[in-house]
């Protein structure tokens, strides 16, 4: 598995986790839990954006990764 594949897999996981946390916030009536889940979701969305930036950088530095799709 290449570095870009690992990064993309991690990115997908981060996006999935952010979505699950957002769902938890919508599913609860507890305001404290809702706030916590929203904060965690925002944190994961930020992490996903940073990972996306890294994927984009790696692909720009190593053009052969673009041919693997």
N, CA, C and O of each residue as an XYZ file, in Angstrom:
276
protein
N       0.855     -1.171      0.000
C       0.000      0.000      0.000
C       0.905      1.239      0.000
O       1.830      1.349      0.805
N       0.625      2.149     -0.900
C       1.442      3.352     -1.013
C       1.058      4.378      0.052
O       0.017      4.279      0.701
N       1.924      5.350      0.204
C       1.666      6.424      1.164
C       0.364      7.142      0.847
O      -0.435      7.413      1.743
N       0.151      7.450     -0.426
C      -1.076      8.178     -0.777
C      -2.313      7.319     -0.508
O      -3.354      7.846     -0.116
N      -2.214      6.017     -0.712
C      -3.341      5.135     -0.397
C      -3.642      5.137      1.095
O      -4.803      5.170      1.503
N      -2.594      5.101      1.901
C      -2.782      5.148      3.357
C      -3.399      6.478      3.789
O      -4.288      6.520      4.639
N      -2.910      7.561      3.186
C      -3.467      8.870      3.507
C      -4.938      8.958      3.116
O      -5.755      9.475      3.878
N      -5.276      8.457      1.935
C      -6.670      8.499      1.485
C      -7.561      7.637      2.357
O      -8.708      7.999      2.620
N      -7.051      6.508      2.806
C      -7.815      5.644      3.701
C      -8.052      6.348      5.043
O      -9.152      6.293      5.593
N      -7.030      6.998      5.553
C      -7.152      7.741      6.805
C      -8.106      8.912      6.648
O      -8.898      9.200      7.545
N      -8.030      9.584      5.511
C      -8.936     10.702      5.212
C     -10.389     10.228      5.205
O     -11.260     10.878      5.782
N     -10.643      9.107      4.558
C     -12.005      8.569      4.520
C     -12.499      8.240      5.927
O     -13.659      8.486      6.255
N     -11.622      7.686      6.751
C     -11.985      7.377      8.128
C     -12.308      8.630      8.933
O     -13.265      8.650      9.707
N     -11.508      9.669      8.745
C     -11.741     10.926      9.459
C     -13.066     11.555      9.043
O     -13.807     12.063      9.885
N     -13.363     11.521      7.748
C     -14.636     12.068      7.263
C     -15.812     11.261      7.810
O     -16.838     11.825      8.193
N     -15.656      9.951      7.842
C     -16.711      9.092      8.374
C     -16.954      9.339      9.853
O     -18.098      9.393     10.304
N     -15.876      9.487     10.600
C     -15.999      9.757     12.030
C     -16.663     11.109     12.274
O     -17.509     11.232     13.160
N     -16.290     12.118     11.500
C     -16.912     13.438     11.638
C     -18.419     13.335     11.397
O     -19.208     13.942     12.121
N     -18.809     12.577     10.392
C     -20.238     12.408     10.082
C     -20.965     11.670     11.206
O     -22.081     12.038     11.571
N     -20.338     10.634     11.751
C     -20.964      9.893     12.849
C     -21.145     10.783     14.076
O     -22.187     10.748     14.731
N     -20.134     11.571     14.379
C     -20.232     12.469     15.532
C     -21.336     13.499     15.335
O     -22.056     13.831     16.277
N     -21.468     14.004     14.114
C     -22.539     14.954     13.813
C     -23.901     14.282     14.011
O     -24.826     14.892     14.548
N     -24.019     13.037     13.580
C     -25.262     12.286     13.760
C     -25.579     12.107     15.244
O     -26.727     12.253     15.663
N     -24.552     11.789     16.033
C     -24.764     11.662     17.481
C     -25.309     12.964     18.056
O     -26.201     12.949     18.904
N     -24.771     14.090     17.593
C     -25.235     15.377     18.126
C     -26.697     15.630     17.774
O     -27.431     16.242     18.549
N     -27.114     15.159     16.604
C     -28.510     15.332     16.191
C     -29.451     14.364     16.903
O     -30.639     14.642     17.061
N     -28.906     13.224     17.329
C     -29.733     12.184     17.941
C     -29.962     12.368     19.441
O     -30.806     11.689     20.025
N     -29.225     13.272     20.062
C     -29.365     13.419     21.512
C     -30.147     14.689     21.865
O     -30.108     15.687     21.145
N     -30.839     14.617     22.968
C     -31.546     15.784     23.494
C     -30.735     16.469     24.596
O     -31.074     17.568     25.033
N     -29.674     15.818     25.033
C     -28.831     16.361     26.081
C     -27.940     17.450     25.489
O     -27.105     17.171     24.628
N     -28.115     18.683     25.945
C     -27.394     19.818     25.364
C     -25.886     19.715     25.576
O     -25.108     20.111     24.707
N     -25.477     19.195     26.708
C     -24.044     19.041     26.974
C     -23.424     18.038     25.997
O     -22.352     18.278     25.441
N     -24.108     16.925     25.798
C     -23.624     15.910     24.856
C     -23.656     16.450     23.431
O     -22.736     16.205     22.650
N     -24.710     17.182     23.093
C     -24.837     17.764     21.759
C     -23.649     18.685     21.464
O     -23.060     18.630     20.385
N     -23.312     19.521     22.432
C     -22.179     20.439     22.283
C     -20.876     19.661     22.122
O     -20.055     19.983     21.263
N     -20.693     18.648     22.945
C     -19.479     17.836     22.870
C     -19.352     17.176     21.496
O     -18.291     17.235     20.876
N     -20.428     16.550     21.022
C     -20.380     15.876     19.720
C     -20.130     16.859     18.581
O     -19.405     16.545     17.637
N     -20.725     18.047     18.664
C     -20.488     19.066     17.644
C     -19.032     19.525     17.643
O     -18.442     19.721     16.580
N     -18.455     19.696     18.830
C     -17.053     20.103     18.923
C     -16.133     19.017     18.371
O     -15.185     19.302     17.640
N     -16.424     17.781     18.727
C     -15.614     16.674     18.222
C     -15.745     16.547     16.701
O     -14.760     16.283     16.012
N     -16.940     16.730     16.189
C     -17.158     16.678     14.748
C     -16.361     17.777     14.047
O     -15.738     17.528     13.015
N     -16.378     18.969     14.591
C     -15.607     20.076     14.017
C     -14.110     19.778     14.035
O     -13.396     20.080     13.079
N     -13.647     19.188     15.122
C     -12.236     18.823     15.222
C     -11.865     17.801     14.148
O     -10.812     17.910     13.520
N     -12.725     16.816     13.938
C     -12.444     15.798     12.927
C     -12.532     16.383     11.522
O     -11.772     15.982     10.641
N     -13.441     17.320     11.299
C     -13.523     17.977      9.991
C     -12.246     18.758      9.714
O     -11.766     18.787      8.581
N     -11.698     19.388     10.741
C     -10.434     20.110     10.601
C      -9.293     19.144     10.289
O      -8.456     19.415      9.428
N      -9.270     18.020     10.995
C      -8.247     17.008     10.742
C      -8.380     16.460      9.320
O      -7.380     16.239      8.638
N      -9.620     16.244      8.879
C      -9.850     15.746      7.519
C      -9.344     16.751      6.485
O      -8.772     16.356      5.469
N      -9.548     18.027      6.731
C      -9.064     19.051      5.803
C      -7.540     19.051      5.737
O      -6.958     19.199      4.662
N      -6.904     18.887      6.878
C      -5.440     18.835      6.900
C      -4.937     17.604      6.153
O      -3.948     17.673      5.423
N      -5.620     16.486      6.337
C      -5.248     15.274      5.603
C      -5.460     15.461      4.106
O      -4.637     15.021      3.303
N      -6.561     16.114      3.726
C      -6.818     16.371      2.306
C      -5.699     17.231      1.713
O      -5.239     16.985      0.598
N      -5.272     18.231      2.463
C      -4.167     19.074      2.007
C      -2.901     18.248      1.791
O      -2.166     18.463      0.828
N      -2.657     17.310      2.688
C      -1.469     16.460      2.562
C      -1.590     15.538      1.350
O      -0.621     15.357      0.612
N      -2.764     14.958      1.141
C      -2.996     14.107     -0.038
C      -2.732     14.913     -1.305
O      -2.036     14.451     -2.209
N      -3.284     16.105     -1.366
C      -3.091     16.960     -2.535
C      -1.615     17.270     -2.756
O      -1.132     17.251     -3.888
N      -0.902     17.555     -1.671
C       0.525     17.855     -1.783
C       1.294     16.646     -2.299
O       2.101     16.764     -3.221
N       1.043     15.482     -1.703
C       1.761     14.269     -2.114
C       1.493     13.981     -3.582
O       2.407     13.626     -4.326
N       0.245     14.133     -3.999
C      -0.086     13.891     -5.406
C       0.594     14.897     -6.331
O       0.975     14.552     -7.449
N       0.747     16.117     -5.880
C       1.400     17.116     -6.726
C       2.906     16.863     -6.813
O       3.534     17.160     -7.830
N       3.475     16.319     -5.751
C       4.901     16.011     -5.742
C       5.217     14.703     -6.454
O       6.313     14.534     -6.990
N       4.280     13.795     -6.462
C       4.473     12.472     -7.048
C       3.354     12.182     -8.041
O       2.394     11.492     -7.700
N       3.461     12.697     -9.261
C       2.375     12.584    -10.246
C       1.939     11.148    -10.557
O       0.812     10.937    -11.004
N       2.801     10.169    -10.332
C       2.403      8.785    -10.625
C       1.232      8.335     -9.763
O       0.518      7.404    -10.136
N       1.018      8.986     -8.599
C      -0.123      8.626     -7.751
C      -1.446      8.933     -8.450
O      -2.435      8.245     -8.201
N      -1.491      9.914     -9.290
C      -2.729     10.267    -10.001
C      -3.143      9.199    -10.997
O      -4.309      9.135    -11.385
N      -2.206      8.362    -11.417
C      -2.509      7.312    -12.404
C      -3.047      6.048    -11.741
O      -3.472      5.129    -12.441
N      -3.040      5.977    -10.430
C      -3.467      4.766     -9.729
C      -4.955      4.662     -9.541
O      -5.441      3.625     -9.091
N      -5.686      5.682     -9.865
C      -7.124      5.682     -9.566
C      -7.921      4.881    -10.537
O      -9.142      4.792    -10.409
